[in-house]
Amino acid sequence: MKQIRIETAKGNIEFSLPEEWDELTKDQLIYLVGLFDKQITPEEVKVKMVLYCAGGRVRGKNGDGSFKLSFEKKRVDLLPEELVSVSLVFDFLFVVVDGDVRVDPHITRNHFREIRAGFIRLHGPDDGLTNLKYRDFADLQIAHAFSGGDPADMDRFISLLYRKEDGSLAEKAVKRIPAKVKVAILWFYLGSIRKLQELFPRVFAGGGEEGGNPADGQMRIIDALAKNDVTKKEAVRNSDLYEALYTMEVAAEQYEEMKRNK
């Protein structure tokens, strides 16, 4: 957490702000999702996050252009540039791609381990997807690759992550999950994938063949891990995700070493 101290003529204020995705609370994450529905600029998002996370409120504007703000019981005046300076703490929320500023989710903390959807309780993954089997990961990769932004695609994808206690799918129940929570879940998945890419860089190197079929790609990976032994494929699919990725990472490293020694 970033400790902020601002000295003003009316007194000093101190508060803490998250400086990485996993430091966001559940409420802060949902508030952030809501900001993107408002079609405001990244700069406005960051300023609003400062006020929300610090418990600040805008009470008005002074003649010199400064804002009248309250932080709990303290009232202070801050110039716009002072607020903007503090808001730079939230630069981690965004990335610039080809000149466009986009949200850059790196969250691996799952704030929604359990979700009640109507009368059904759905169970989600642990932080960083650590409790998934490789088969779950493969299905998720395929579903996400074929997702076209349609709400039905989103529900189908989330139904693979969030299941009934017996492991069965509940796509109808998923439809009842609030839209903001669905976006937060998607960000959590994307952030966890980023973490896996950092932990196992050789496995994810290249990101697959351009225009290739994701289902075919996952089948080739399973074949490689099973060493083309049909009797071992089911065991590979049921292996722990991190164990399977570690095996692939070691194999890729050994292959690189073999090529260097030729």
Secondary structure as GFF3:
##gff-version 3
##sequence-region A 1 262
A	DSSP	beta_strand	2	8	.	.	.	ID=ss1
A	DSSP	beta_strand	11	17	.	.	.	ID=ss2
A	DSSP	three_ten_helix	21	23	.	.	.	ID=ss3
A	DSSP	alpha_helix	26	36	.	.	.	ID=ss4
A	DSSP	alpha_helix	42	54	.	.	.	ID=ss5
A	DSSP	beta_strand	56	61	.	.	.	ID=ss6
A	DSSP	beta_strand	67	71	.	.	.	ID=ss7
A	DSSP	beta_strand	74	78	.	.	.	ID=ss8
A	DSSP	alpha_helix	80	87	.	.	.	ID=ss9
A	DSSP	three_ten_helix	88	93	.	.	.	ID=ss10
A	DSSP	beta_strand	94	97	.	.	.	ID=ss11
A	DSSP	beta_strand	100	103	.	.	.	ID=ss12
A	DSSP	beta_strand	114	117	.	.	.	ID=ss13
A	DSSP	beta_strand	120	123	.	.	.	ID=ss14
A	DSSP	three_ten_helix	127	129	.	.	.	ID=ss15
A	DSSP	alpha_helix	134	145	.	.	.	ID=ss16
A	DSSP	alpha_helix	151	161	.	.	.	ID=ss17
A	DSSP	alpha_helix	171	174	.	.	.	ID=ss18
A	DSSP	alpha_helix	179	199	.	.	.	ID=ss19
A	DSSP	alpha_helix	201	204	.	.	.	ID=ss20
A	DSSP	three_ten_helix	205	207	.	.	.	ID=ss21
A	DSSP	alpha_helix	214	225	.	.	.	ID=ss22
A	DSSP	three_ten_helix	230	232	.	.	.	ID=ss23
A	DSSP	alpha_helix	233	237	.	.	.	ID=ss24
A	DSSP	alpha_helix	241	260	.	.	.	ID=ss25
###
